Every structure is written in C-alpha cells, then in structure tokens.
C-alpha cells in the first residue's frame, strides 16, 4: 500500500505535467529519491522529502498524537 505522501507527490507532479526527472531537477534531489518517494519507500530522509514538497507549498513533520492512559 502506497503512503499518502507518495500518492500526493505523484498526483501533484502529474497535475503540473512534470516528469520525475523534472521534479528531481526542480527540487534539487536525485531521480532515485523521487522514484523511491513515489513508490512509498518506508524510510526516506525528511529533509529531502521536504525539498520536494516545498515545490507544492507543503512540508512534513512530526504530529502530536493524543495518548489515552486508560
């Protein structure tokens, strides 16, 4: 199952009519990273993911979860 980030990046890239090569060049990351990101690789560098997401006005980061102590 692909991650939400993978699906988001792929959809945004296609909507802007960019190839994976274009996206890699514009965001300053390698083509391999873009491919792995879109394939939903489980372990990716957060800084590089944010370089790609920055092109779409987005970023990823930690989210606080509410923990139940029942």
PQR file of N, CA, C, O and H, with PARSE charges and radii, in Angstrom:
ATOM      1  N   UNK A   1       0.842  -1.188   0.000 -0.4000 1.5000
ATOM      2  CA  UNK A   1       0.000   0.000   0.000 -0.0000 2.0000
ATOM      3  C   UNK A   1       0.887   1.251   0.000  0.5500 1.7000
ATOM      4  O   UNK A   1       1.791   1.382   0.825 -0.5500 1.4000
ATOM      5  N   UNK A   2       0.620   2.146  -0.915 -0.4000 1.5000
ATOM      6  CA  UNK A   2       1.412   3.372  -1.005 -0.0000 2.0000
ATOM      7  C   UNK A   2       1.043   4.334   0.112  0.5500 1.7000
ATOM      8  O   UNK A   2      -0.082   4.343   0.612 -0.5500 1.4000
ATOM      9  H   UNK A   2      -0.114   2.040  -1.586  0.4000 1.0000
ATOM     10  N   UNK A   3       2.021   5.138   0.484 -0.4000 1.5000
ATOM     11  CA  UNK A   3       1.784   6.131   1.522 -0.0000 2.0000
ATOM     12  C   UNK A   3       1.020   7.315   0.950  0.5500 1.7000
ATOM     13  O   UNK A   3       0.974   7.511  -0.265 -0.5500 1.4000
ATOM     14  H   UNK A   3       2.935   5.131   0.078  0.4000 1.0000
ATOM     15  N   UNK A   4       0.430   8.090   1.825 -0.4000 1.5000
ATOM     16  CA  UNK A   4      -0.279   9.297   1.392 -0.0000 2.0000
ATOM     17  C   UNK A   4       0.680  10.283   0.738  0.5500 1.7000
ATOM     18  O   UNK A   4       0.316  10.965  -0.221 -0.5500 1.4000
ATOM     19  H   UNK A   4       0.468   7.931   2.811  0.4000 1.0000
ATOM     20  N   UNK A   5       1.905  10.360   1.253 -0.4000 1.5000
ATOM     21  CA  UNK A   5       2.891  11.271   0.670 -0.0000 2.0000
ATOM     22  C   UNK A   5       3.222  10.830  -0.748  0.5500 1.7000
ATOM     23  O   UNK A   5       3.300  11.660  -1.654 -0.5500 1.4000
ATOM     24  H   UNK A   5       2.201   9.806   2.032  0.4000 1.0000
ATOM     25  N   UNK A   6       3.414   9.540  -0.946 -0.4000 1.5000
ATOM     26  CA  UNK A   6       3.739   9.012  -2.270 -0.0000 2.0000
ATOM     27  C   UNK A   6       2.638   9.362  -3.271  0.5500 1.7000
ATOM     28  O   UNK A   6       2.916   9.840  -4.372 -0.5500 1.4000
ATOM     29  H   UNK A   6       3.351   8.866  -0.210  0.4000 1.0000
ATOM     30  N   UNK A   7       1.411   9.124  -2.886 -0.4000 1.5000
ATOM     31  CA  UNK A   7       0.287   9.422  -3.777 -0.0000 2.0000
ATOM     32  C   UNK A   7       0.160  10.919  -4.032  0.5500 1.7000
ATOM     33  O   UNK A   7      -0.102  11.339  -5.159 -0.5500 1.4000
ATOM     34  H   UNK A   7       1.185   8.737  -1.992  0.4000 1.0000
ATOM     35  N   UNK A   8       0.343  11.715  -2.999 -0.4000 1.5000
ATOM     36  CA  UNK A   8       0.241  13.169  -3.124 -0.0000 2.0000
ATOM     37  C   UNK A   8       1.284  13.699  -4.106  0.5500 1.7000
ATOM     38  O   UNK A   8       0.961  14.463  -5.016 -0.5500 1.4000
ATOM     39  H   UNK A   8       0.555  11.374  -2.083  0.4000 1.0000
ATOM     40  N   UNK A   9       2.535  13.288  -3.911 -0.4000 1.5000
ATOM     41  CA  UNK A   9       3.620  13.782  -4.771 -0.0000 2.0000
ATOM     42  C   UNK A   9       3.386  13.378  -6.222  0.5500 1.7000
ATOM     43  O   UNK A   9       3.549  14.191  -7.132 -0.5500 1.4000
ATOM     44  H   UNK A   9       2.798  12.668  -3.172  0.4000 1.0000
ATOM     45  N   UNK A  10       3.010  12.137  -6.433 -0.4000 1.5000
ATOM     46  CA  UNK A  10       2.788  11.661  -7.804 -0.0000 2.0000
ATOM     47  C   UNK A  10       1.646  12.426  -8.469  0.5500 1.7000
ATOM     48  O   UNK A  10       1.764  12.840  -9.622 -0.5500 1.4000
ATOM     49  H   UNK A  10       2.878  11.477  -5.694  0.4000 1.0000
ATOM     50  N   UNK A  11       0.543  12.613  -7.747 -0.4000 1.5000
ATOM     51  CA  UNK A  11      -0.609  13.340  -8.307 -0.0000 2.0000
ATOM     52  C   UNK A  11      -0.254  14.791  -8.606  0.5500 1.7000
ATOM     53  O   UNK A  11      -0.599  15.309  -9.668 -0.5500 1.4000
ATOM     54  H   UNK A  11       0.447  12.276  -6.810  0.4000 1.0000
ATOM     55  N   UNK A  12       0.439  15.453  -7.669 -0.4000 1.5000
ATOM     56  CA  UNK A  12       0.816  16.856  -7.885 -0.0000 2.0000
ATOM     57  C   UNK A  12       1.782  16.985  -9.065  0.5500 1.7000
ATOM     58  O   UNK A  12       1.644  17.892  -9.886 -0.5500 1.4000
ATOM     59  H   UNK A  12       0.719  15.032  -6.806  0.4000 1.0000
ATOM     60  N   UNK A  13       2.752  16.084  -9.147 -0.4000 1.5000
ATOM     61  CA  UNK A  13       3.719  16.114 -10.241 -0.0000 2.0000
ATOM     62  C   UNK A  13       3.007  15.975 -11.582  0.5500 1.7000
ATOM     63  O   UNK A  13       3.281  16.725 -12.519 -0.5500 1.4000
ATOM     64  H   UNK A  13       2.864  15.347  -8.480  0.4000 1.0000
ATOM     65  N   UNK A  14       2.101  15.020 -11.666 -0.4000 1.5000
ATOM     66  CA  UNK A  14       1.377  14.792 -12.922 -0.0000 2.0000
ATOM     67  C   UNK A  14       0.458  15.965 -13.253  0.5500 1.7000
ATOM     68  O   UNK A  14       0.315  16.329 -14.421 -0.5500 1.4000
ATOM     69  H   UNK A  14       1.878  14.411 -10.905  0.4000 1.0000
ATOM     70  N   UNK A  15      -0.165  16.558 -12.233 -0.4000 1.5000
ATOM     71  CA  UNK A  15      -1.066  17.690 -12.494 -0.0000 2.0000
ATOM     72  C   UNK A  15      -0.300  18.892 -13.040  0.5500 1.7000
ATOM     73  O   UNK A  15      -0.862  19.710 -13.769 -0.5500 1.4000
ATOM     74  H   UNK A  15      -0.049  16.263 -11.285  0.4000 1.0000
ATOM     75  N   UNK A  16       0.984  19.001 -12.688 -0.4000 1.5000
ATOM     76  CA  UNK A  16       1.828  20.081 -13.186 -0.0000 2.0000
ATOM     77  C   UNK A  16       2.571  19.679 -14.465  0.5500 1.7000
ATOM     78  O   UNK A  16       3.393  20.431 -14.989 -0.5500 1.4000
ATOM     79  H   UNK A  16       1.441  18.337 -12.096  0.4000 1.0000
ATOM     80  N   UNK A  17       2.258  18.472 -14.952 -0.4000 1.5000
ATOM     81  CA  UNK A  17       2.864  17.937 -16.174 -0.0000 2.0000
ATOM     82  C   UNK A  17       4.394  17.883 -16.087  0.5500 1.7000
ATOM     83  O   UNK A  17       5.102  18.229 -17.034 -0.5500 1.4000
ATOM     84  H   UNK A  17       1.590  17.861 -14.527  0.4000 1.0000
ATOM     85  N   UNK A  18       4.878  17.442 -14.930 -0.4000 1.5000
ATOM     86  CA  UNK A  18       6.311  17.273 -14.715 -0.0000 2.0000
ATOM     87  C   UNK A  18       6.670  15.794 -14.790  0.5500 1.7000
ATOM     88  O   UNK A  18       5.906  14.941 -14.339 -0.5500 1.4000
ATOM     89  H   UNK A  18       4.304  17.161 -14.161  0.4000 1.0000
ATOM     90  N   UNK A  19       7.820  15.497 -15.354 -0.4000 1.5000
ATOM     91  CA  UNK A  19       8.341  14.138 -15.293 -0.0000 2.0000
ATOM     92  C   UNK A  19       9.055  13.975 -13.961  0.5500 1.7000
ATOM     93  O   UNK A  19       9.285  14.950 -13.246 -0.5500 1.4000
ATOM     94  H   UNK A  19       8.440  16.191 -15.721  0.4000 1.0000
ATOM     95  N   UNK A  20       9.401  12.744 -13.634 -0.4000 1.5000
ATOM     96  CA  UNK A  20      10.182  12.523 -12.417 -0.0000 2.0000
ATOM     97  C   UNK A  20      11.527  13.235 -12.520  0.5500 1.7000
ATOM     98  O   UNK A  20      12.031  13.751 -11.523 -0.5500 1.4000
ATOM     99  H   UNK A  20       9.214  11.952 -14.215  0.4000 1.0000
ATOM    100  N   UNK A  21      12.108  13.265 -13.710 -0.4000 1.5000
ATOM    101  CA  UNK A  21      13.381  13.958 -13.923 -0.0000 2.0000
ATOM    102  C   UNK A  21      13.201  15.452 -13.660  0.5500 1.7000
ATOM    103  O   UNK A  21      14.031  16.068 -12.991 -0.5500 1.4000
ATOM    104  H   UNK A  21      11.699  12.845 -14.520  0.4000 1.0000
ATOM    105  N   UNK A  22      12.120  16.037 -14.183 -0.4000 1.5000
ATOM    106  CA  UNK A  22      11.838  17.465 -13.959 -0.0000 2.0000
ATOM    107  C   UNK A  22      11.718  17.756 -12.464  0.5500 1.7000
ATOM    108  O   UNK A  22      12.295  18.720 -11.960 -0.5500 1.4000
ATOM    109  H   UNK A  22      11.446  15.536 -14.726  0.4000 1.0000
ATOM    110  N   UNK A  23      10.968  16.917 -11.766 -0.4000 1.5000
ATOM    111  CA  UNK A  23      10.740  17.118 -10.335 -0.0000 2.0000
ATOM    112  C   UNK A  23      12.055  17.035  -9.562  0.5500 1.7000
ATOM    113  O   UNK A  23      12.309  17.844  -8.670 -0.5500 1.4000
ATOM    114  H   UNK A  23      10.499  16.133 -12.175  0.4000 1.0000
ATOM    115  N   UNK A  24      12.880  16.062  -9.905 -0.4000 1.5000
ATOM    116  CA  UNK A  24      14.175  15.915  -9.242 -0.0000 2.0000
ATOM    117  C   UNK A  24      15.026  17.166  -9.456  0.5500 1.7000
ATOM    118  O   UNK A  24      15.624  17.683  -8.512 -0.5500 1.4000
ATOM    119  H   UNK A  24      12.674  15.404 -10.630  0.4000 1.0000
ATOM    120  N   UNK A  25      15.079  17.647 -10.691 -0.4000 1.5000
ATOM    121  CA  UNK A  25      15.891  18.827 -11.000 -0.0000 2.0000
ATOM    122  C   UNK A  25      15.371  20.073 -10.292  0.5500 1.7000
ATOM    123  O   UNK A  25      16.150  20.828  -9.709 -0.5500 1.4000
ATOM    124  H   UNK A  25      14.593  17.227 -11.458  0.4000 1.0000
ATOM    125  N   UNK A  26      14.066  20.290 -10.339 -0.4000 1.5000
ATOM    126  CA  UNK A  26      13.478  21.488  -9.737 -0.0000 2.0000
ATOM    127  C   UNK A  26      13.596  21.500  -8.215  0.5500 1.7000
ATOM    128  O   UNK A  26      13.710  22.564  -7.606 -0.5500 1.4000
ATOM    129  H   UNK A  26      13.434  19.677 -10.813  0.4000 1.0000
ATOM    130  N   UNK A  27      13.568  20.329  -7.610 -0.4000 1.5000
ATOM    131  CA  UNK A  27      13.620  20.268  -6.142 -0.0000 2.0000
ATOM    132  C   UNK A  27      15.040  20.066  -5.610  0.5500 1.7000
ATOM    133  O   UNK A  27      15.272  20.206  -4.410 -0.5500 1.4000
ATOM    134  H   UNK A  27      13.475  19.465  -8.104  0.4000 1.0000
ATOM    135  N   UNK A  28      15.971  19.745  -6.472 -0.4000 1.5000
ATOM    136  CA  UNK A  28      17.354  19.581  -6.033 -0.0000 2.0000
ATOM    137  C   UNK A  28      17.660  18.251  -5.373  0.5500 1.7000
ATOM    138  O   UNK A  28      18.598  18.142  -4.583 -0.5500 1.4000
ATOM    139  H   UNK A  28      15.782  19.631  -7.447  0.4000 1.0000
ATOM    140  N   UNK A  29      16.869  17.241  -5.696 -0.4000 1.5000
ATOM    141  CA  UNK A  29      17.141  15.896  -5.181 -0.0000 2.0000
ATOM    142  C   UNK A  29      17.429  14.989  -6.377  0.5500 1.7000
ATOM    143  O   UNK A  29      17.223  15.382  -7.525 -0.5500 1.4000
ATOM    144  H   UNK A  29      16.107  17.329  -6.338  0.4000 1.0000
ATOM    145  N   UNK A  30      17.897  13.795  -6.106 -0.4000 1.5000
ATOM    146  CA  UNK A  30      18.197  12.853  -7.174 -0.0000 2.0000
ATOM    147  C   UNK A  30      16.954  12.167  -7.709  0.5500 1.7000
ATOM    148  O   UNK A  30      15.931  12.069  -7.031 -0.5500 1.4000
ATOM    149  H   UNK A  30      18.064  13.475  -5.174  0.4000 1.0000
ATOM    150  N   UNK A  31      17.069  11.695  -8.943 -0.4000 1.5000
ATOM    151  CA  UNK A  31      15.965  10.965  -9.573 -0.0000 2.0000
ATOM    152  C   UNK A  31      15.609   9.720  -8.768  0.5500 1.7000
ATOM    153  O   UNK A  31      14.432   9.390  -8.616 -0.5500 1.4000
ATOM    154  H   UNK A  31      17.900  11.774  -9.493  0.4000 1.0000
ATOM    155  N   UNK A  32      16.607   9.041  -8.261 -0.4000 1.5000
ATOM    156  CA  UNK A  32      16.353   7.837  -7.459 -0.0000 2.0000
ATOM    157  C   UNK A  32      15.483   8.174  -6.248  0.5500 1.7000
ATOM    158  O   UNK A  32      14.573   7.420  -5.904 -0.5500 1.4000
ATOM    159  H   UNK A  32      17.562   9.309  -8.385  0.4000 1.0000
ATOM    160  N   UNK A  33      15.765   9.312  -5.602 -0.4000 1.5000
ATOM    161  CA  UNK A  33      14.966   9.703  -4.432 -0.0000 2.0000
ATOM    162  C   UNK A  33      13.511   9.929  -4.832  0.5500 1.7000
ATOM    163  O   UNK A  33      12.601   9.479  -4.137 -0.5500 1.4000
ATOM    164  H   UNK A  33      16.504   9.925  -5.882  0.4000 1.0000
ATOM    165  N   UNK A  34      13.286  10.624  -5.950 -0.4000 1.5000
ATOM    166  CA  UNK A  34      11.914  10.877  -6.409 -0.0000 2.0000
ATOM    167  C   UNK A  34      11.202   9.558  -6.676  0.5500 1.7000
ATOM    168  O   UNK A  34      10.049   9.381  -6.284 -0.5500 1.4000
ATOM    169  H   UNK A  34      14.026  10.990  -6.515  0.4000 1.0000
ATOM    170  N   UNK A  35      11.873   8.652  -7.328 -0.4000 1.5000
ATOM    171  CA  UNK A  35      11.261   7.340  -7.615 -0.0000 2.0000
ATOM    172  C   UNK A  35      10.907   6.599  -6.335  0.5500 1.7000
ATOM    173  O   UNK A  35       9.816   6.044  -6.211 -0.5500 1.4000
ATOM    174  H   UNK A  35      12.810   8.795  -7.646  0.4000 1.0000
ATOM    175  N   UNK A  36      11.837   6.592  -5.383 -0.4000 1.5000
ATOM    176  CA  UNK A  36      11.576   5.906  -4.113 -0.0000 2.0000
ATOM    177  C   UNK A  36      10.451   6.583  -3.345  0.5500 1.7000
ATOM    178  O   UNK A  36       9.633   5.906  -2.723 -0.5500 1.4000
ATOM    179  H   UNK A  36      12.724   7.043  -5.484  0.4000 1.0000
ATOM    180  N   UNK A  37      10.400   7.898  -3.380 -0.4000 1.5000
ATOM    181  CA  UNK A  37       9.336   8.650  -2.712 -0.0000 2.0000
ATOM    182  C   UNK A  37       7.981   8.282  -3.297  0.5500 1.7000
ATOM    183  O   UNK A  37       7.033   8.011  -2.560 -0.5500 1.4000
ATOM    184  H   UNK A  37      11.065   8.448  -3.885  0.4000 1.0000
ATOM    185  N   UNK A  38       7.890   8.273  -4.626 -0.4000 1.5000
ATOM    186  CA  UNK A  38       6.613   7.953  -5.276 -0.0000 2.0000
ATOM    187  C   UNK A  38       6.225   6.487  -5.143  0.5500 1.7000
ATOM    188  O   UNK A  38       5.050   6.142  -5.270 -0.5500 1.4000
ATOM    189  H   UNK A  38       8.660   8.493  -5.225  0.4000 1.0000
ATOM    190  N   UNK A  39       7.198   5.626  -4.891 -0.4000 1.5000
ATOM    191  CA  UNK A  39       6.898   4.204  -4.700 -0.0000 2.0000
ATOM    192  C   UNK A  39       6.534   3.890  -3.258  0.5500 1.7000
ATOM    193  O   UNK A  39       6.170   2.760  -2.933 -0.5500 1.4000
ATOM    194  H   UNK A  39       8.153   5.906  -4.788  0.4000 1.0000
ATOM    195  N   UNK A  40       6.634   4.901  -2.388 -0.4000 1.5000
ATOM    196  CA  UNK A  40       6.232   4.711  -0.999 -0.0000 2.0000
ATOM    197  C   UNK A  40       7.267   4.032  -0.134  0.5500 1.7000
ATOM    198  O   UNK A  40       6.918   3.336   0.820 -0.5500 1.4000
ATOM    199  H   UNK A  40       6.930   5.819  -2.651  0.4000 1.0000
ATOM    200  N   UNK A  41       8.553   4.224  -0.454 -0.4000 1.5000
ATOM    201  CA  UNK A  41       9.611   3.631   0.372 -0.0000 2.0000
ATOM    202  C   UNK A  41       9.396   4.032   1.832  0.5500 1.7000
ATOM    203  O   UNK A  41       9.112   5.191   2.134 -0.5500 1.4000
ATOM    204  H   UNK A  41       8.836   4.789  -1.229  0.4000 1.0000
ATOM    205  N   UNK A  42       9.534   3.073   2.715 -0.4000 1.5000
ATOM    206  CA  UNK A  42       9.217   3.292   4.132 -0.0000 2.0000
ATOM    207  C   UNK A  42      10.205   4.208   4.837  0.5500 1.7000
ATOM    208  O   UNK A  42       9.829   4.903   5.780 -0.5500 1.4000
ATOM    209  H   UNK A  42       9.765   2.131   2.469  0.4000 1.0000
ATOM    210  N   UNK A  43      11.455   4.223   4.403 -0.4000 1.5000
ATOM    211  CA  UNK A  43      12.459   5.054   5.057 -0.0000 2.0000
ATOM    212  C   UNK A  43      13.034   6.046   4.055  0.5500 1.7000
ATOM    213  O   UNK A  43      13.685   5.663   3.083 -0.5500 1.4000
ATOM    214  H   UNK A  43      11.760   3.658   3.636  0.4000 1.0000
ATOM    215  N   UNK A  44      12.786   7.310   4.304 -0.4000 1.5000
ATOM    216  CA  UNK A  44      13.274   8.394   3.451 -0.0000 2.0000
ATOM    217  C   UNK A  44      13.786   9.524   4.325  0.5500 1.7000
ATOM    218  O   UNK A  44      13.342   9.693   5.461 -0.5500 1.4000
ATOM    219  H   UNK A  44      12.257   7.622   5.094  0.4000 1.0000
ATOM    220  N   UNK A  45      14.710  10.286   3.798 -0.4000 1.5000
ATOM    221  CA  UNK A  45      15.210  11.449   4.543 -0.0000 2.0000
ATOM    222  C   UNK A  45      14.145  12.536   4.532  0.5500 1.7000
ATOM    223  O   UNK A  45      13.649  12.933   3.477 -0.5500 1.4000
ATOM    224  H   UNK A  45      15.071  10.149   2.876  0.4000 1.0000
ATOM    225  N   UNK A  46      13.808  13.005   5.716 -0.4000 1.5000
ATOM    226  CA  UNK A  46      12.774  14.017   5.882 -0.0000 2.0000
ATOM    227  C   UNK A  46      13.159  15.325   5.201  0.5500 1.7000
ATOM    228  O   UNK A  46      12.303  15.980   4.606 -0.5500 1.4000
ATOM    229  H   UNK A  46      14.211  12.683   6.573  0.4000 1.0000
ATOM    230  N   UNK A  47      14.425  15.717   5.276 -0.4000 1.5000
ATOM    231  CA  UNK A  47      14.847  16.968   4.657 -0.0000 2.0000
ATOM    232  C   UNK A  47      14.680  16.919   3.140  0.5500 1.7000
ATOM    233  O   UNK A  47      14.269  17.906   2.528 -0.5500 1.4000
ATOM    234  H   UNK A  47      15.120  15.185   5.759  0.4000 1.0000
ATOM    235  N   UNK A  48      14.993  15.783   2.537 -0.4000 1.5000
ATOM    236  CA  UNK A  48      14.832  15.652   1.080 -0.0000 2.0000
ATOM    237  C   UNK A  48      13.359  15.601   0.691  0.5500 1.7000
ATOM    238  O   UNK A  48      12.962  16.174  -0.324 -0.5500 1.4000
ATOM    239  H   UNK A  48      15.327  14.982   3.034  0.4000 1.0000
ATOM    240  N   UNK A  49      12.549  14.915   1.495 -0.4000 1.5000
ATOM    241  CA  UNK A  49      11.113  14.877   1.215 -0.0000 2.0000
ATOM    242  C   UNK A  49      10.549  16.296   1.245  0.5500 1.7000
ATOM    243  O   UNK A  49       9.717  16.659   0.414 -0.5500 1.4000
ATOM    244  H   UNK A  49      12.872  14.450   2.320  0.4000 1.0000
ATOM    245  N   UNK A  50      11.005  17.088   2.202 -0.4000 1.5000
ATOM    246  CA  UNK A  50      10.528  18.467   2.303 -0.0000 2.0000
ATOM    247  C   UNK A  50      11.027  19.336   1.153  0.5500 1.7000
ATOM    248  O   UNK A  50      10.351  20.292   0.772 -0.5500 1.4000
ATOM    249  H   UNK A  50      11.681  16.794   2.877  0.4000 1.0000
ATOM    250  N   UNK A  51      12.192  19.028   0.595 -0.4000 1.5000
ATOM    251  CA  UNK A  51      12.662  19.754  -0.586 -0.0000 2.0000
ATOM    252  C   UNK A  51      11.688  19.558  -1.740  0.5500 1.7000
ATOM    253  O   UNK A  51      11.373  20.502  -2.464 -0.5500 1.4000
ATOM    254  H   UNK A  51      12.741  18.252   0.904  0.4000 1.0000
ATOM    255  N   UNK A  52      11.216  18.334  -1.906 -0.4000 1.5000
ATOM    256  CA  UNK A  52      10.256  18.028  -2.972 -0.0000 2.0000
ATOM    257  C   UNK A  52       8.913  18.680  -2.653  0.5500 1.7000
ATOM    258  O   UNK A  52       8.329  19.347  -3.508 -0.5500 1.4000
ATOM    259  H   UNK A  52      11.472  17.567  -1.318  0.4000 1.0000
ATOM    260  N   UNK A  53       8.424  18.494  -1.439 -0.4000 1.5000
ATOM    261  CA  UNK A  53       7.116  19.023  -1.052 -0.0000 2.0000
ATOM    262  C   UNK A  53       7.067  20.547  -1.079  0.5500 1.7000
ATOM    263  O   UNK A  53       6.002  21.131  -1.277 -0.5500 1.4000
ATOM    264  H   UNK A  53       8.898  17.952  -0.744  0.4000 1.0000
ATOM    265  N   UNK A  54       8.210  21.189  -0.883 -0.4000 1.5000
ATOM    266  CA  UNK A  54       8.270  22.648  -0.904 -0.0000 2.0000
ATOM    267  C   UNK A  54       7.798  23.209  -2.251  0.5500 1.7000
ATOM    268  O   UNK A  54       7.228  24.299  -2.305 -0.5500 1.4000
ATOM    269  H   UNK A  54       9.076  20.715  -0.722  0.4000 1.0000
ATOM    270  N   UNK A  55       8.031  22.475  -3.316 -0.4000 1.5000
ATOM    271  CA  UNK A  55       7.566  22.915  -4.639 -0.0000 2.0000
ATOM    272  C   UNK A  55       6.044  23.021  -4.695  0.5500 1.7000
ATOM    273  O   UNK A  55       5.494  23.772  -5.500 -0.5500 1.4000
ATOM    274  H   UNK A  55       8.494  21.589  -3.272  0.4000 1.0000
ATOM    275  N   UNK A  56       5.376  22.266  -3.838 -0.4000 1.5000
ATOM    276  CA  UNK A  56       3.913  22.263  -3.798 -0.0000 2.0000
ATOM    277  C   UNK A  56       3.367  23.063  -2.620  0.5500 1.7000
ATOM    278  O   UNK A  56       2.169  23.018  -2.339 -0.5500 1.4000
ATOM    279  H   UNK A  56       5.822  21.656  -3.184  0.4000 1.0000
ATOM    280  N   UNK A  57       4.235  23.791  -1.936 -0.4000 1.5000
ATOM    281  CA  UNK A  57       3.806  24.597  -0.797 -0.0000 2.0000
ATOM    282  C   UNK A  57       3.473  23.784   0.435  0.5500 1.7000
ATOM    283  O   UNK A  57       2.653  24.201   1.252 -0.5500 1.4000
ATOM    284  H   UNK A  57       5.208  23.828  -2.164  0.4000 1.0000
ATOM    285  N   UNK A  58       4.104  22.620   0.579 -0.4000 1.5000
ATOM    286  CA  UNK A  58       3.809  21.727   1.701 -0.0000 2.0000
ATOM    287  C   UNK A  58       5.095  21.276   2.378  0.5500 1.7000
ATOM    288  O   UNK A  58       6.189  21.453   1.842 -0.5500 1.4000
ATOM    289  H   UNK A  58       4.770  22.281  -0.085  0.4000 1.0000
ATOM    290  N   UNK A  59       4.950  20.697   3.551 -0.4000 1.5000
ATOM    291  CA  UNK A  59       6.067  20.064   4.243 -0.0000 2.0000
ATOM    292  C   UNK A  59       5.542  18.980   5.165  0.5500 1.7000
ATOM    293  O   UNK A  59       4.363  18.969   5.518 -0.5500 1.4000
ATOM    294  H   UNK A  59       4.061  20.554   3.987  0.4000 1.0000
ATOM    295  N   UNK A  60       6.424  18.070   5.553 -0.4000 1.5000
ATOM    296  CA  UNK A  60       6.061  17.035   6.519 -0.0000 2.0000
ATOM    297  C   UNK A  60       6.853  17.259   7.790  0.5500 1.7000
ATOM    298  O   UNK A  60       7.934  17.848   7.768 -0.5500 1.4000
ATOM    299  H   UNK A  60       7.382  18.079   5.266  0.4000 1.0000
ATOM    300  N   UNK A  61       6.312  16.788   8.885 -0.4000 1.5000
ATOM    301  CA  UNK A  61       6.977  16.928  10.170 -0.0000 2.0000
ATOM    302  C   UNK A  61       6.258  16.099  11.208  0.5500 1.7000
ATOM    303  O   UNK A  61       5.295  15.400  10.893 -0.5500 1.4000
ATOM    304  H   UNK A  61       5.434  16.310   8.902  0.4000 1.0000
ATOM    305  N   UNK A  62       6.718  16.170  12.441 -0.4000 1.5000
ATOM    306  CA  UNK A  62       6.096  15.384  13.497 -0.0000 2.0000
ATOM    307  C   UNK A  62       4.681  15.873  13.811  0.5500 1.7000
ATOM    308  O   UNK A  62       4.377  17.064  13.732 -0.5500 1.4000
ATOM    309  H   UNK A  62       7.501  16.737  12.697  0.4000 1.0000
ATOM    310  N   UNK A  63       3.850  14.931  14.161 -0.4000 1.5000
ATOM    311  CA  UNK A  63       2.470  15.232  14.551 -0.0000 2.0000
ATOM    312  C   UNK A  63       2.250  14.665  15.943  0.5500 1.7000
ATOM    313  O   UNK A  63       2.543  13.500  16.213 -0.5500 1.4000
ATOM    314  H   UNK A  63       4.097  13.964  14.224  0.4000 1.0000
ATOM    315  N   UNK A  64       1.734  15.501  16.811 -0.4000 1.5000
ATOM    316  CA  UNK A  64       1.473  15.057  18.189 -0.0000 2.0000
ATOM    317  C   UNK A  64       0.196  14.217  18.210  0.5500 1.7000
ATOM    318  O   UNK A  64      -0.850  14.625  17.704 -0.5500 1.4000
ATOM    319  H   UNK A  64       1.496  16.447  16.593  0.4000 1.0000
ATOM    320  N   UNK A  65       0.314  13.037  18.810 -0.4000 1.5000
ATOM    321  CA  UNK A  65      -0.840  12.153  18.955 -0.0000 2.0000
ATOM    322  C   UNK A  65      -1.353  12.243  20.387  0.5500 1.7000
ATOM    323  O   UNK A  65      -0.578  12.365  21.335 -0.5500 1.4000
ATOM    324  H   UNK A  65       1.163  12.706  19.221  0.4000 1.0000
ATOM    325  N   UNK A  66      -2.642  12.182  20.520 -0.4000 1.5000
ATOM    326  CA  UNK A  66      -3.233  12.116  21.855 -0.0000 2.0000
ATOM    327  C   UNK A  66      -3.110  10.672  22.344  0.5500 1.7000
ATOM    328  O   UNK A  66      -3.524   9.737  21.658 -0.5500 1.4000
ATOM    329  H   UNK A  66      -3.272  12.083  19.750  0.4000 1.0000
ATOM    330  N   UNK A  67      -2.542  10.505  23.526 -0.4000 1.5000
ATOM    331  CA  UNK A  67      -2.351   9.168  24.074 -0.0000 2.0000
ATOM    332  C   UNK A  67      -3.328   8.973  25.224  0.5500 1.7000
ATOM    333  O   UNK A  67      -3.401   9.780  26.151 -0.5500 1.4000
ATOM    334  H   UNK A  67      -2.205  11.264  24.082  0.4000 1.0000
ATOM    335  N   UNK A  68      -4.069   7.889  25.135 -0.4000 1.5000
ATOM    336  CA  UNK A  68      -5.028   7.564  26.174 -0.0000 2.0000
ATOM    337  C   UNK A  68      -4.348   6.723  27.249  0.5500 1.7000
ATOM    338  O   UNK A  68      -3.666   5.745  26.939 -0.5500 1.4000
ATOM    339  H   UNK A  68      -4.010   7.234  24.382  0.4000 1.0000
ATOM    340  N   UNK A  69      -4.533   7.104  28.510 -0.4000 1.5000
ATOM    341  CA  UNK A  69      -3.927   6.348  29.625 -0.0000 2.0000
ATOM    342  C   UNK A  69      -5.024   5.656  30.424  0.5500 1.7000
ATOM    343  O   UNK A  69      -5.190   5.900  31.619 -0.5500 1.4000
ATOM    344  H   UNK A  69      -5.086   7.898  28.761  0.4000 1.0000
ATOM    345  N   UNK A  70      -5.751   4.808  29.760 -0.4000 1.5000
ATOM    346  CA  UNK A  70      -6.855   4.098  30.430 -0.0000 2.0000
ATOM    347  C   UNK A  70      -6.391   2.832  31.064  0.5500 1.7000
ATOM    348  O   UNK A  70      -7.189   2.115  31.668 -0.5500 1.4000
ATOM    349  H   UNK A  70      -5.616   4.610  28.790  0.4000 1.0000
TER
END
